[in-house]
Amino acid sequence: MTIICSACGWLAPTLLSEHGAVRYWRCVCGQWLVSEADAVTATPGNSDFAAVPTS
Ligand SMILES: [Zn+2]
């Protein structure tokens, strides 16, 4: 399984936590990555986690 940071292209973010098939990673650039099975499913930002447009 290879996780690639979508922000900087780093190939080996640090695995911080696992919940079943869901894994939480943090890159050296500060980007968080969430993967499920073998696919990255989310890349929440540092502070804009809830900044989803509602319009
Ligand atoms: Zn990165």
mmCIF file of the protein (N, C-alpha, C, O) and its ligand, coordinates in Angstrom:
data_MODEL
# 
_entry.id   MODEL 
# 
loop_
_entity.id 
_entity.type 
_entity.pdbx_number_of_molecules 
1 polymer     1 
2 non-polymer 1 
# 
_entity_poly.entity_id                      1 
_entity_poly.type                           'polypeptide(L)' 
_entity_poly.nstd_linkage                   no 
_entity_poly.nstd_monomer                   no 
_entity_poly.pdbx_seq_one_letter_code       MTIICSACGWLAPTLLSEHGAVRYWRCVCGQWLVSEADAVTATPGNSDFAAVPTS 
_entity_poly.pdbx_seq_one_letter_code_can   MTIICSACGWLAPTLLSEHGAVRYWRCVCGQWLVSEADAVTATPGNSDFAAVPTS 
_entity_poly.pdbx_strand_id                 A 
# 
loop_
_entity_poly_seq.entity_id 
_entity_poly_seq.num 
_entity_poly_seq.mon_id 
_entity_poly_seq.hetero 
1 1  MET n 
1 2  THR n 
1 3  ILE n 
1 4  ILE n 
1 5  CYS n 
1 6  SER n 
1 7  ALA n 
1 8  CYS n 
1 9  GLY n 
1 10 TRP n 
1 11 LEU n 
1 12 ALA n 
1 13 PRO n 
1 14 THR n 
1 15 LEU n 
1 16 LEU n 
1 17 SER n 
1 18 GLU n 
1 19 HIS n 
1 20 GLY n 
1 21 ALA n 
1 22 VAL n 
1 23 ARG n 
1 24 TYR n 
1 25 TRP n 
1 26 ARG n 
1 27 CYS n 
1 28 VAL n 
1 29 CYS n 
1 30 GLY n 
1 31 GLN n 
1 32 TRP n 
1 33 LEU n 
1 34 VAL n 
1 35 SER n 
1 36 GLU n 
1 37 ALA n 
1 38 ASP n 
1 39 ALA n 
1 40 VAL n 
1 41 THR n 
1 42 ALA n 
1 43 THR n 
1 44 PRO n 
1 45 GLY n 
1 46 ASN n 
1 47 SER n 
1 48 ASP n 
1 49 PHE n 
1 50 ALA n 
1 51 ALA n 
1 52 VAL n 
1 53 PRO n 
1 54 THR n 
1 55 SER n 
# 
loop_
_struct_asym.id 
_struct_asym.entity_id 
A 1 
B 2 
# 
loop_
_chem_comp.id 
_chem_comp.type 
_chem_comp.mon_nstd_flag 
ALA 'L-peptide linking' y 
ARG 'L-peptide linking' y 
ASN 'L-peptide linking' y 
ASP 'L-peptide linking' y 
CYS 'L-peptide linking' y 
GLN 'L-peptide linking' y 
GLU 'L-peptide linking' y 
GLY 'peptide linking'   y 
HIS 'L-peptide linking' y 
ILE 'L-peptide linking' y 
LEU 'L-peptide linking' y 
MET 'L-peptide linking' y 
PHE 'L-peptide linking' y 
PRO 'L-peptide linking' y 
SER 'L-peptide linking' y 
THR 'L-peptide linking' y 
TRP 'L-peptide linking' y 
TYR 'L-peptide linking' y 
VAL 'L-peptide linking' y 
ZN  non-polymer         . 
# 
_pdbx_entity_nonpoly.entity_id   2 
_pdbx_entity_nonpoly.name        ? 
_pdbx_entity_nonpoly.comp_id     ZN 
# 
_pdbx_nonpoly_scheme.asym_id         B 
_pdbx_nonpoly_scheme.entity_id       2 
_pdbx_nonpoly_scheme.mon_id          ZN 
_pdbx_nonpoly_scheme.ndb_seq_num     1 
_pdbx_nonpoly_scheme.pdb_seq_num     101 
_pdbx_nonpoly_scheme.auth_seq_num    101 
_pdbx_nonpoly_scheme.pdb_mon_id      ZN 
_pdbx_nonpoly_scheme.auth_mon_id     ZN 
_pdbx_nonpoly_scheme.pdb_strand_id   A 
_pdbx_nonpoly_scheme.pdb_ins_code    . 
# 
loop_
_atom_site.group_PDB 
_atom_site.id 
_atom_site.type_symbol 
_atom_site.label_atom_id 
_atom_site.label_alt_id 
_atom_site.label_comp_id 
_atom_site.label_asym_id 
_atom_site.label_entity_id 
_atom_site.label_seq_id 
_atom_site.pdbx_PDB_ins_code 
_atom_site.Cartn_x 
_atom_site.Cartn_y 
_atom_site.Cartn_z 
_atom_site.occupancy 
_atom_site.B_iso_or_equiv 
_atom_site.pdbx_formal_charge 
_atom_site.auth_seq_id 
_atom_site.auth_comp_id 
_atom_site.auth_asym_id 
_atom_site.auth_atom_id 
_atom_site.pdbx_PDB_model_num 
ATOM   1   N  N  . MET A 1 1  ? 0.838   -1.186 0.000  1.00 0.00 ? 1   MET A N  1 
ATOM   2   C  CA . MET A 1 1  ? 0.000   0.000  0.000  1.00 0.00 ? 1   MET A CA 1 
ATOM   3   C  C  . MET A 1 1  ? 0.880   1.246  0.000  1.00 0.00 ? 1   MET A C  1 
ATOM   4   O  O  . MET A 1 1  ? 1.751   1.397  0.857  1.00 0.00 ? 1   MET A O  1 
ATOM   5   N  N  . THR A 1 2  ? 0.654   2.122  -0.950 1.00 0.00 ? 2   THR A N  1 
ATOM   6   C  CA . THR A 1 2  ? 1.441   3.348  -1.029 1.00 0.00 ? 2   THR A CA 1 
ATOM   7   C  C  . THR A 1 2  ? 0.529   4.554  -0.916 1.00 0.00 ? 2   THR A C  1 
ATOM   8   O  O  . THR A 1 2  ? -0.404  4.718  -1.702 1.00 0.00 ? 2   THR A O  1 
ATOM   9   N  N  . ILE A 1 3  ? 0.803   5.385  0.053  1.00 0.00 ? 3   ILE A N  1 
ATOM   10  C  CA . ILE A 1 3  ? 0.048   6.626  0.218  1.00 0.00 ? 3   ILE A CA 1 
ATOM   11  C  C  . ILE A 1 3  ? 0.891   7.770  -0.327 1.00 0.00 ? 3   ILE A C  1 
ATOM   12  O  O  . ILE A 1 3  ? 2.065   7.916  0.014  1.00 0.00 ? 3   ILE A O  1 
ATOM   13  N  N  . ILE A 1 4  ? 0.276   8.569  -1.172 1.00 0.00 ? 4   ILE A N  1 
ATOM   14  C  CA . ILE A 1 4  ? 0.974   9.716  -1.730 1.00 0.00 ? 4   ILE A CA 1 
ATOM   15  C  C  . ILE A 1 4  ? 0.250   10.992 -1.304 1.00 0.00 ? 4   ILE A C  1 
ATOM   16  O  O  . ILE A 1 4  ? -0.960  11.123 -1.486 1.00 0.00 ? 4   ILE A O  1 
ATOM   17  N  N  . CYS A 1 5  ? 0.992   11.907 -0.748 1.00 0.00 ? 5   CYS A N  1 
ATOM   18  C  CA . CYS A 1 5  ? 0.401   13.170 -0.317 1.00 0.00 ? 5   CYS A CA 1 
ATOM   19  C  C  . CYS A 1 5  ? -0.079  13.964 -1.529 1.00 0.00 ? 5   CYS A C  1 
ATOM   20  O  O  . CYS A 1 5  ? 0.666   14.166 -2.488 1.00 0.00 ? 5   CYS A O  1 
ATOM   21  N  N  . SER A 1 6  ? -1.325  14.406 -1.472 1.00 0.00 ? 6   SER A N  1 
ATOM   22  C  CA . SER A 1 6  ? -1.891  15.153 -2.589 1.00 0.00 ? 6   SER A CA 1 
ATOM   23  C  C  . SER A 1 6  ? -1.401  16.590 -2.616 1.00 0.00 ? 6   SER A C  1 
ATOM   24  O  O  . SER A 1 6  ? -1.548  17.286 -3.620 1.00 0.00 ? 6   SER A O  1 
ATOM   25  N  N  . ALA A 1 7  ? -0.827  17.025 -1.523 1.00 0.00 ? 7   ALA A N  1 
ATOM   26  C  CA . ALA A 1 7  ? -0.378  18.417 -1.438 1.00 0.00 ? 7   ALA A CA 1 
ATOM   27  C  C  . ALA A 1 7  ? 1.043   18.590 -1.958 1.00 0.00 ? 7   ALA A C  1 
ATOM   28  O  O  . ALA A 1 7  ? 1.347   19.578 -2.626 1.00 0.00 ? 7   ALA A O  1 
ATOM   29  N  N  . CYS A 1 8  ? 1.906   17.638 -1.654 1.00 0.00 ? 8   CYS A N  1 
ATOM   30  C  CA . CYS A 1 8  ? 3.319   17.822 -2.011 1.00 0.00 ? 8   CYS A CA 1 
ATOM   31  C  C  . CYS A 1 8  ? 3.913   16.626 -2.737 1.00 0.00 ? 8   CYS A C  1 
ATOM   32  O  O  . CYS A 1 8  ? 5.040   16.697 -3.227 1.00 0.00 ? 8   CYS A O  1 
ATOM   33  N  N  . GLY A 1 9  ? 3.163   15.516 -2.813 1.00 0.00 ? 9   GLY A N  1 
ATOM   34  C  CA . GLY A 1 9  ? 3.663   14.360 -3.545 1.00 0.00 ? 9   GLY A CA 1 
ATOM   35  C  C  . GLY A 1 9  ? 4.557   13.450 -2.731 1.00 0.00 ? 9   GLY A C  1 
ATOM   36  O  O  . GLY A 1 9  ? 5.135   12.508 -3.273 1.00 0.00 ? 9   GLY A O  1 
ATOM   37  N  N  . TRP A 1 10 ? 4.681   13.710 -1.449 1.00 0.00 ? 10  TRP A N  1 
ATOM   38  C  CA . TRP A 1 10 ? 5.496   12.859 -0.573 1.00 0.00 ? 10  TRP A CA 1 
ATOM   39  C  C  . TRP A 1 10 ? 4.938   11.441 -0.576 1.00 0.00 ? 10  TRP A C  1 
ATOM   40  O  O  . TRP A 1 10 ? 3.724   11.239 -0.548 1.00 0.00 ? 10  TRP A O  1 
ATOM   41  N  N  . LEU A 1 11 ? 5.835   10.469 -0.610 1.00 0.00 ? 11  LEU A N  1 
ATOM   42  C  CA . LEU A 1 11 ? 5.411   9.085  -0.803 1.00 0.00 ? 11  LEU A CA 1 
ATOM   43  C  C  . LEU A 1 11 ? 5.169   8.324  0.493  1.00 0.00 ? 11  LEU A C  1 
ATOM   44  O  O  . LEU A 1 11 ? 4.584   7.241  0.468  1.00 0.00 ? 11  LEU A O  1 
ATOM   45  N  N  . ALA A 1 12 ? 5.599   8.859  1.605  1.00 0.00 ? 12  ALA A N  1 
ATOM   46  C  CA . ALA A 1 12 ? 5.486   8.070  2.822  1.00 0.00 ? 12  ALA A CA 1 
ATOM   47  C  C  . ALA A 1 12 ? 5.084   8.898  4.021  1.00 0.00 ? 12  ALA A C  1 
ATOM   48  O  O  . ALA A 1 12 ? 5.881   9.119  4.932  1.00 0.00 ? 12  ALA A O  1 
ATOM   49  N  N  . PRO A 1 13 ? 3.835   9.359  4.018  1.00 0.00 ? 13  PRO A N  1 
ATOM   50  C  CA . PRO A 1 13 ? 3.324   10.037 5.225  1.00 0.00 ? 13  PRO A CA 1 
ATOM   51  C  C  . PRO A 1 13 ? 3.357   9.089  6.422  1.00 0.00 ? 13  PRO A C  1 
ATOM   52  O  O  . PRO A 1 13 ? 3.425   7.871  6.255  1.00 0.00 ? 13  PRO A O  1 
ATOM   53  N  N  . THR A 1 14 ? 3.310   9.641  7.602  1.00 0.00 ? 14  THR A N  1 
ATOM   54  C  CA . THR A 1 14 ? 3.362   8.857  8.830  1.00 0.00 ? 14  THR A CA 1 
ATOM   55  C  C  . THR A 1 14 ? 1.975   8.356  9.199  1.00 0.00 ? 14  THR A C  1 
ATOM   56  O  O  . THR A 1 14 ? 1.019   9.129  9.260  1.00 0.00 ? 14  THR A O  1 
ATOM   57  N  N  . LEU A 1 15 ? 1.875   7.060  9.442  1.00 0.00 ? 15  LEU A N  1 
ATOM   58  C  CA . LEU A 1 15 ? 0.609   6.486  9.890  1.00 0.00 ? 15  LEU A CA 1 
ATOM   59  C  C  . LEU A 1 15 ? 0.408   6.819  11.364 1.00 0.00 ? 15  LEU A C  1 
ATOM   60  O  O  . LEU A 1 15 ? 1.221   6.457  12.214 1.00 0.00 ? 15  LEU A O  1 
ATOM   61  N  N  . LEU A 1 16 ? -0.680  7.510  11.647 1.00 0.00 ? 16  LEU A N  1 
ATOM   62  C  CA . LEU A 1 16 ? -0.927  7.946  13.018 1.00 0.00 ? 16  LEU A CA 1 
ATOM   63  C  C  . LEU A 1 16 ? -1.969  7.104  13.731 1.00 0.00 ? 16  LEU A C  1 
ATOM   64  O  O  . LEU A 1 16 ? -1.870  6.880  14.937 1.00 0.00 ? 16  LEU A O  1 
ATOM   65  N  N  . SER A 1 17 ? -2.986  6.627  12.979 1.00 0.00 ? 17  SER A N  1 
ATOM   66  C  CA . SER A 1 17 ? -4.086  5.961  13.651 1.00 0.00 ? 17  SER A CA 1 
ATOM   67  C  C  . SER A 1 17 ? -4.799  5.035  12.680 1.00 0.00 ? 17  SER A C  1 
ATOM   68  O  O  . SER A 1 17 ? -4.824  5.273  11.472 1.00 0.00 ? 17  SER A O  1 
ATOM   69  N  N  . GLU A 1 18 ? -5.379  3.975  13.232 1.00 0.00 ? 18  GLU A N  1 
ATOM   70  C  CA . GLU A 1 18 ? -6.155  3.038  12.427 1.00 0.00 ? 18  GLU A CA 1 
ATOM   71  C  C  . GLU A 1 18 ? -7.479  2.763  13.114 1.00 0.00 ? 18  GLU A C  1 
ATOM   72  O  O  . GLU A 1 18 ? -7.545  2.563  14.327 1.00 0.00 ? 18  GLU A O  1 
ATOM   73  N  N  . HIS A 1 19 ? -8.528  2.758  12.311 1.00 0.00 ? 19  HIS A N  1 
ATOM   74  C  CA . HIS A 1 19 ? -9.856  2.379  12.817 1.00 0.00 ? 19  HIS A CA 1 
ATOM   75  C  C  . HIS A 1 19 ? -10.459 1.410  11.805 1.00 0.00 ? 19  HIS A C  1 
ATOM   76  O  O  . HIS A 1 19 ? -11.105 1.838  10.849 1.00 0.00 ? 19  HIS A O  1 
ATOM   77  N  N  . GLY A 1 20 ? -10.259 0.143  12.002 1.00 0.00 ? 20  GLY A N  1 
ATOM   78  C  CA . GLY A 1 20 ? -10.689 -0.831 11.013 1.00 0.00 ? 20  GLY A CA 1 
ATOM   79  C  C  . GLY A 1 20 ? -9.876  -0.655 9.742  1.00 0.00 ? 20  GLY A C  1 
ATOM   80  O  O  . GLY A 1 20 ? -8.647  -0.710 9.776  1.00 0.00 ? 20  GLY A O  1 
ATOM   81  N  N  . ALA A 1 21 ? -10.558 -0.444 8.621  1.00 0.00 ? 21  ALA A N  1 
ATOM   82  C  CA . ALA A 1 21 ? -9.883  -0.281 7.334  1.00 0.00 ? 21  ALA A CA 1 
ATOM   83  C  C  . ALA A 1 21 ? -9.473  1.165  7.084  1.00 0.00 ? 21  ALA A C  1 
ATOM   84  O  O  . ALA A 1 21 ? -8.774  1.471  6.118  1.00 0.00 ? 21  ALA A O  1 
ATOM   85  N  N  . VAL A 1 22 ? -9.918  2.044  7.969  1.00 0.00 ? 22  VAL A N  1 
ATOM   86  C  CA . VAL A 1 22 ? -9.632  3.468  7.788  1.00 0.00 ? 22  VAL A CA 1 
ATOM   87  C  C  . VAL A 1 22 ? -8.328  3.825  8.502  1.00 0.00 ? 22  VAL A C  1 
ATOM   88  O  O  . VAL A 1 22 ? -8.130  3.504  9.674  1.00 0.00 ? 22  VAL A O  1 
ATOM   89  N  N  . ARG A 1 23 ? -7.462  4.489  7.773  1.00 0.00 ? 23  ARG A N  1 
ATOM   90  C  CA . ARG A 1 23 ? -6.182  4.876  8.371  1.00 0.00 ? 23  ARG A CA 1 
ATOM   91  C  C  . ARG A 1 23 ? -5.995  6.383  8.235  1.00 0.00 ? 23  ARG A C  1 
ATOM   92  O  O  . ARG A 1 23 ? -6.394  6.990  7.242  1.00 0.00 ? 23  ARG A O  1 
ATOM   93  N  N  . TYR A 1 24 ? -5.392  6.956  9.237  1.00 0.00 ? 24  TYR A N  1 
ATOM   94  C  CA . TYR A 1 24 ? -5.128  8.394  9.251  1.00 0.00 ? 24  TYR A CA 1 
ATOM   95  C  C  . TYR A 1 24 ? -3.620  8.615  9.181  1.00 0.00 ? 24  TYR A C  1 
ATOM   96  O  O  . TYR A 1 24 ? -2.847  8.052  9.956  1.00 0.00 ? 24  TYR A O  1 
ATOM   97  N  N  . TRP A 1 25 ? -3.232  9.455  8.222  1.00 0.00 ? 25  TRP A N  1 
ATOM   98  C  CA . TRP A 1 25 ? -1.814  9.698  7.978  1.00 0.00 ? 25  TRP A CA 1 
ATOM   99  C  C  . TRP A 1 25 ? -1.544  11.188 8.102  1.00 0.00 ? 25  TRP A C  1 
ATOM   100 O  O  . TRP A 1 25 ? -2.441  12.015 7.938  1.00 0.00 ? 25  TRP A O  1 
ATOM   101 N  N  . ARG A 1 26 ? -0.297  11.512 8.393  1.00 0.00 ? 26  ARG A N  1 
ATOM   102 C  CA . ARG A 1 26 ? 0.094   12.905 8.355  1.00 0.00 ? 26  ARG A CA 1 
ATOM   103 C  C  . ARG A 1 26 ? 1.422   13.020 7.627  1.00 0.00 ? 26  ARG A C  1 
ATOM   104 O  O  . ARG A 1 26 ? 2.395   12.331 7.935  1.00 0.00 ? 26  ARG A O  1 
ATOM   105 N  N  . CYS A 1 27 ? 1.426   13.920 6.649  1.00 0.00 ? 27  CYS A N  1 
ATOM   106 C  CA . CYS A 1 27 ? 2.607   14.107 5.823  1.00 0.00 ? 27  CYS A CA 1 
ATOM   107 C  C  . CYS A 1 27 ? 3.601   15.048 6.499  1.00 0.00 ? 27  CYS A C  1 
ATOM   108 O  O  . CYS A 1 27 ? 3.269   15.753 7.452  1.00 0.00 ? 27  CYS A O  1 
ATOM   109 N  N  . VAL A 1 28 ? 4.810   15.037 5.987  1.00 0.00 ? 28  VAL A N  1 
ATOM   110 C  CA . VAL A 1 28 ? 5.842   15.935 6.510  1.00 0.00 ? 28  VAL A CA 1 
ATOM   111 C  C  . VAL A 1 28 ? 5.495   17.399 6.249  1.00 0.00 ? 28  VAL A C  1 
ATOM   112 O  O  . VAL A 1 28 ? 6.016   18.289 6.921  1.00 0.00 ? 28  VAL A O  1 
ATOM   113 N  N  . CYS A 1 29 ? 4.611   17.654 5.268  1.00 0.00 ? 29  CYS A N  1 
ATOM   114 C  CA . CYS A 1 29 ? 4.228   19.034 4.953  1.00 0.00 ? 29  CYS A CA 1 
ATOM   115 C  C  . CYS A 1 29 ? 3.073   19.504 5.819  1.00 0.00 ? 29  CYS A C  1 
ATOM   116 O  O  . CYS A 1 29 ? 2.695   20.674 5.764  1.00 0.00 ? 29  CYS A O  1 
ATOM   117 N  N  . GLY A 1 30 ? 2.503   18.604 6.623  1.00 0.00 ? 30  GLY A N  1 
ATOM   118 C  CA . GLY A 1 30 ? 1.410   18.989 7.501  1.00 0.00 ? 30  GLY A CA 1 
ATOM   119 C  C  . GLY A 1 30 ? 0.048   18.572 6.986  1.00 0.00 ? 30  GLY A C  1 
ATOM   120 O  O  . GLY A 1 30 ? -0.949  18.718 7.692  1.00 0.00 ? 30  GLY A O  1 
ATOM   121 N  N  . GLN A 1 31 ? -0.014  18.054 5.764  1.00 0.00 ? 31  GLN A N  1 
ATOM   122 C  CA . GLN A 1 31 ? -1.280  17.619 5.188  1.00 0.00 ? 31  GLN A CA 1 
ATOM   123 C  C  . GLN A 1 31 ? -1.747  16.323 5.840  1.00 0.00 ? 31  GLN A C  1 
ATOM   124 O  O  . GLN A 1 31 ? -0.968  15.385 6.012  1.00 0.00 ? 31  GLN A O  1 
ATOM   125 N  N  . TRP A 1 32 ? -3.018  16.283 6.198  1.00 0.00 ? 32  TRP A N  1 
ATOM   126 C  CA . TRP A 1 32 ? -3.621  15.049 6.696  1.00 0.00 ? 32  TRP A CA 1 
ATOM   127 C  C  . TRP A 1 32 ? -4.206  14.264 5.531  1.00 0.00 ? 32  TRP A C  1 
ATOM   128 O  O  . TRP A 1 32 ? -4.743  14.840 4.585  1.00 0.00 ? 32  TRP A O  1 
ATOM   129 N  N  . LEU A 1 33 ? -4.097  12.952 5.614  1.00 0.00 ? 33  LEU A N  1 
ATOM   130 C  CA . LEU A 1 33 ? -4.671  12.072 4.598  1.00 0.00 ? 33  LEU A CA 1 
ATOM   131 C  C  . LEU A 1 33 ? -5.477  10.998 5.310  1.00 0.00 ? 33  LEU A C  1 
ATOM   132 O  O  . LEU A 1 33 ? -5.080  10.504 6.366  1.00 0.00 ? 33  LEU A O  1 
ATOM   133 N  N  . VAL A 1 34 ? -6.609  10.644 4.723  1.00 0.00 ? 34  VAL A N  1 
ATOM   134 C  CA . VAL A 1 34 ? -7.423  9.558  5.266  1.00 0.00 ? 34  VAL A CA 1 
ATOM   135 C  C  . VAL A 1 34 ? -7.569  8.514  4.169  1.00 0.00 ? 34  VAL A C  1 
ATOM   136 O  O  . VAL A 1 34 ? -7.964  8.833  3.047  1.00 0.00 ? 34  VAL A O  1 
ATOM   137 N  N  . SER A 1 35 ? -7.254  7.285  4.490  1.00 0.00 ? 35  SER A N  1 
ATOM   138 C  CA . SER A 1 35 ? -7.382  6.226  3.499  1.00 0.00 ? 35  SER A CA 1 
ATOM   139 C  C  . SER A 1 35 ? -8.292  5.133  4.024  1.00 0.00 ? 35  SER A C  1 
ATOM   140 O  O  . SER A 1 35 ? -8.382  4.891  5.228  1.00 0.00 ? 35  SER A O  1 
ATOM   141 N  N  . GLU A 1 36 ? -8.972  4.473  3.077  1.00 0.00 ? 36  GLU A N  1 
ATOM   142 C  CA . GLU A 1 36 ? -9.815  3.340  3.415  1.00 0.00 ? 36  GLU A CA 1 
ATOM   143 C  C  . GLU A 1 36 ? -9.488  2.242  2.429  1.00 0.00 ? 36  GLU A C  1 
ATOM   144 O  O  . GLU A 1 36 ? -9.498  2.463  1.218  1.00 0.00 ? 36  GLU A O  1 
ATOM   145 N  N  . ALA A 1 37 ? -9.201  1.072  2.934  1.00 0.00 ? 37  ALA A N  1 
ATOM   146 C  CA . ALA A 1 37 ? -8.682  -0.006 2.100  1.00 0.00 ? 37  ALA A CA 1 
ATOM   147 C  C  . ALA A 1 37 ? -7.406  0.500  1.435  1.00 0.00 ? 37  ALA A C  1 
ATOM   148 O  O  . ALA A 1 37 ? -6.462  0.862  2.138  1.00 0.00 ? 37  ALA A O  1 
ATOM   149 N  N  . ASP A 1 38 ? -7.346  0.536  0.116  1.00 0.00 ? 38  ASP A N  1 
ATOM   150 C  CA . ASP A 1 38 ? -6.124  0.971  -0.555 1.00 0.00 ? 38  ASP A CA 1 
ATOM   151 C  C  . ASP A 1 38 ? -6.285  2.311  -1.238 1.00 0.00 ? 38  ASP A C  1 
ATOM   152 O  O  . ASP A 1 38 ? -5.473  2.670  -2.091 1.00 0.00 ? 38  ASP A O  1 
ATOM   153 N  N  . ALA A 1 39 ? -7.330  3.067  -0.878 1.00 0.00 ? 39  ALA A N  1 
ATOM   154 C  CA . ALA A 1 39 ? -7.578  4.325  -1.555 1.00 0.00 ? 39  ALA A CA 1 
ATOM   155 C  C  . ALA A 1 39 ? -7.646  5.487  -0.580 1.00 0.00 ? 39  ALA A C  1 
ATOM   156 O  O  . ALA A 1 39 ? -8.244  5.385  0.491  1.00 0.00 ? 39  ALA A O  1 
ATOM   157 N  N  . VAL A 1 40 ? -7.030  6.586  -0.965 1.00 0.00 ? 40  VAL A N  1 
ATOM   158 C  CA . VAL A 1 40 ? -7.152  7.800  -0.161 1.00 0.00 ? 40  VAL A CA 1 
ATOM   159 C  C  . VAL A 1 40 ? -8.537  8.372  -0.392 1.00 0.00 ? 40  VAL A C  1 
ATOM   160 O  O  . VAL A 1 40 ? -8.922  8.652  -1.527 1.00 0.00 ? 40  VAL A O  1 
ATOM   161 N  N  . THR A 1 41 ? -9.285  8.545  0.691  1.00 0.00 ? 41  THR A N  1 
ATOM   162 C  CA . THR A 1 41 ? -10.675 8.973  0.576  1.00 0.00 ? 41  THR A CA 1 
ATOM   163 C  C  . THR A 1 41 ? -10.874 10.425 0.968  1.00 0.00 ? 41  THR A C  1 
ATOM   164 O  O  . THR A 1 41 ? -11.907 11.013 0.648  1.00 0.00 ? 41  THR A O  1 
ATOM   165 N  N  . ALA A 1 42 ? -9.912  11.008 1.648  1.00 0.00 ? 42  ALA A N  1 
ATOM   166 C  CA . ALA A 1 42 ? -10.078 12.390 2.079  1.00 0.00 ? 42  ALA A CA 1 
ATOM   167 C  C  . ALA A 1 42 ? -8.730  13.023 2.365  1.00 0.00 ? 42  ALA A C  1 
ATOM   168 O  O  . ALA A 1 42 ? -7.792  12.356 2.802  1.00 0.00 ? 42  ALA A O  1 
ATOM   169 N  N  . THR A 1 43 ? -8.651  14.303 2.113  1.00 0.00 ? 43  THR A N  1 
ATOM   170 C  CA . THR A 1 43 ? -7.451  15.050 2.441  1.00 0.00 ? 43  THR A CA 1 
ATOM   171 C  C  . THR A 1 43 ? -7.854  16.347 3.128  1.00 0.00 ? 43  THR A C  1 
ATOM   172 O  O  . THR A 1 43 ? -7.717  17.427 2.553  1.00 0.00 ? 43  THR A O  1 
ATOM   173 N  N  . PRO A 1 44 ? -8.351  16.242 4.359  1.00 0.00 ? 44  PRO A N  1 
ATOM   174 C  CA . PRO A 1 44 ? -8.783  17.436 5.077  1.00 0.00 ? 44  PRO A CA 1 
ATOM   175 C  C  . PRO A 1 44 ? -7.625  18.387 5.286  1.00 0.00 ? 44  PRO A C  1 
ATOM   176 O  O  . PRO A 1 44 ? -6.491  17.975 5.531  1.00 0.00 ? 44  PRO A O  1 
ATOM   177 N  N  . GLY A 1 45 ? -7.934  19.659 5.185  1.00 0.00 ? 45  GLY A N  1 
ATOM   178 C  CA . GLY A 1 45 ? -6.908  20.672 5.381  1.00 0.00 ? 45  GLY A CA 1 
ATOM   179 C  C  . GLY A 1 45 ? -6.601  20.866 6.846  1.00 0.00 ? 45  GLY A C  1 
ATOM   180 O  O  . GLY A 1 45 ? -7.187  20.206 7.704  1.00 0.00 ? 45  GLY A O  1 
ATOM   181 N  N  . ASN A 1 46 ? -5.688  21.766 7.133  1.00 0.00 ? 46  ASN A N  1 
ATOM   182 C  CA . ASN A 1 46 ? -5.301  22.004 8.519  1.00 0.00 ? 46  ASN A CA 1 
ATOM   183 C  C  . ASN A 1 46 ? -6.395  22.718 9.301  1.00 0.00 ? 46  ASN A C  1 
ATOM   184 O  O  . ASN A 1 46 ? -6.561  22.476 10.497 1.00 0.00 ? 46  ASN A O  1 
ATOM   185 N  N  . SER A 1 47 ? -7.134  23.586 8.643  1.00 0.00 ? 47  SER A N  1 
ATOM   186 C  CA . SER A 1 47 ? -8.088  24.396 9.384  1.00 0.00 ? 47  SER A CA 1 
ATOM   187 C  C  . SER A 1 47 ? -9.418  24.579 8.650  1.00 0.00 ? 47  SER A C  1 
ATOM   188 O  O  . SER A 1 47 ? -10.339 25.193 9.191  1.00 0.00 ? 47  SER A O  1 
ATOM   189 N  N  . ASP A 1 48 ? -9.528  24.065 7.450  1.00 0.00 ? 48  ASP A N  1 
ATOM   190 C  CA . ASP A 1 48 ? -10.745 24.282 6.673  1.00 0.00 ? 48  ASP A CA 1 
ATOM   191 C  C  . ASP A 1 48 ? -11.594 23.021 6.595  1.00 0.00 ? 48  ASP A C  1 
ATOM   192 O  O  . ASP A 1 48 ? -12.293 22.786 5.609  1.00 0.00 ? 48  ASP A O  1 
ATOM   193 N  N  . PHE A 1 49 ? -11.523 22.220 7.640  1.00 0.00 ? 49  PHE A N  1 
ATOM   194 C  CA . PHE A 1 49 ? -12.235 20.950 7.661  1.00 0.00 ? 49  PHE A CA 1 
ATOM   195 C  C  . PHE A 1 49 ? -13.737 21.161 7.467  1.00 0.00 ? 49  PHE A C  1 
ATOM   196 O  O  . PHE A 1 49 ? -14.398 20.346 6.824  1.00 0.00 ? 49  PHE A O  1 
ATOM   197 N  N  . ALA A 1 50 ? -14.279 22.250 8.020  1.00 0.00 ? 50  ALA A N  1 
ATOM   198 C  CA . ALA A 1 50 ? -15.711 22.501 7.954  1.00 0.00 ? 50  ALA A CA 1 
ATOM   199 C  C  . ALA A 1 50 ? -16.053 23.593 6.943  1.00 0.00 ? 50  ALA A C  1 
ATOM   200 O  O  . ALA A 1 50 ? -17.189 24.065 6.891  1.00 0.00 ? 50  ALA A O  1 
ATOM   201 N  N  . ALA A 1 51 ? -15.076 23.988 6.149  1.00 0.00 ? 51  ALA A N  1 
ATOM   202 C  CA . ALA A 1 51 ? -15.299 25.091 5.214  1.00 0.00 ? 51  ALA A CA 1 
ATOM   203 C  C  . ALA A 1 51 ? -15.886 24.588 3.893  1.00 0.00 ? 51  ALA A C  1 
ATOM   204 O  O  . ALA A 1 51 ? -15.359 24.850 2.811  1.00 0.00 ? 51  ALA A O  1 
ATOM   205 N  N  . VAL A 1 52 ? -16.982 23.865 4.020  1.00 0.00 ? 52  VAL A N  1 
ATOM   206 C  CA . VAL A 1 52 ? -17.646 23.356 2.827  1.00 0.00 ? 52  VAL A CA 1 
ATOM   207 C  C  . VAL A 1 52 ? -18.764 24.320 2.417  1.00 0.00 ? 52  VAL A C  1 
ATOM   208 O  O  . VAL A 1 52 ? -19.648 24.623 3.218  1.00 0.00 ? 52  VAL A O  1 
ATOM   209 N  N  . PRO A 1 53 ? -18.724 24.792 1.190  1.00 0.00 ? 53  PRO A N  1 
ATOM   210 C  CA . PRO A 1 53 ? -19.779 25.709 0.728  1.00 0.00 ? 53  PRO A CA 1 
ATOM   211 C  C  . PRO A 1 53 ? -21.146 25.066 0.869  1.00 0.00 ? 53  PRO A C  1 
ATOM   212 O  O  . PRO A 1 53 ? -21.309 23.884 0.566  1.00 0.00 ? 53  PRO A O  1 
ATOM   213 N  N  . THR A 1 54 ? -22.120 25.820 1.320  1.00 0.00 ? 54  THR A N  1 
ATOM   214 C  CA . THR A 1 54 ? -23.454 25.283 1.550  1.00 0.00 ? 54  THR A CA 1 
ATOM   215 C  C  . THR A 1 54 ? -24.447 25.759 0.505  1.00 0.00 ? 54  THR A C  1 
ATOM   216 O  O  . THR A 1 54 ? -25.601 25.330 0.504  1.00 0.00 ? 54  THR A O  1 
ATOM   217 N  N  . SER A 1 55 ? -24.012 26.635 -0.377 1.00 0.00 ? 55  SER A N  1 
ATOM   218 C  CA . SER A 1 55 ? -24.939 27.181 -1.372 1.00 0.00 ? 55  SER A CA 1 
ATOM   219 C  C  . SER A 1 55 ? -25.177 26.214 -2.512 1.00 0.00 ? 55  SER A C  1 
ATOM   220 O  O  . SER A 1 55 ? -25.933 26.521 -3.434 1.00 0.00 ? 55  SER A O  1 
HETATM 221 ZN ZN . ZN  B 2 .  ? 2.757   16.462 1.854  1.00 0.00 2 101 ZN  A ZN 1 
# 
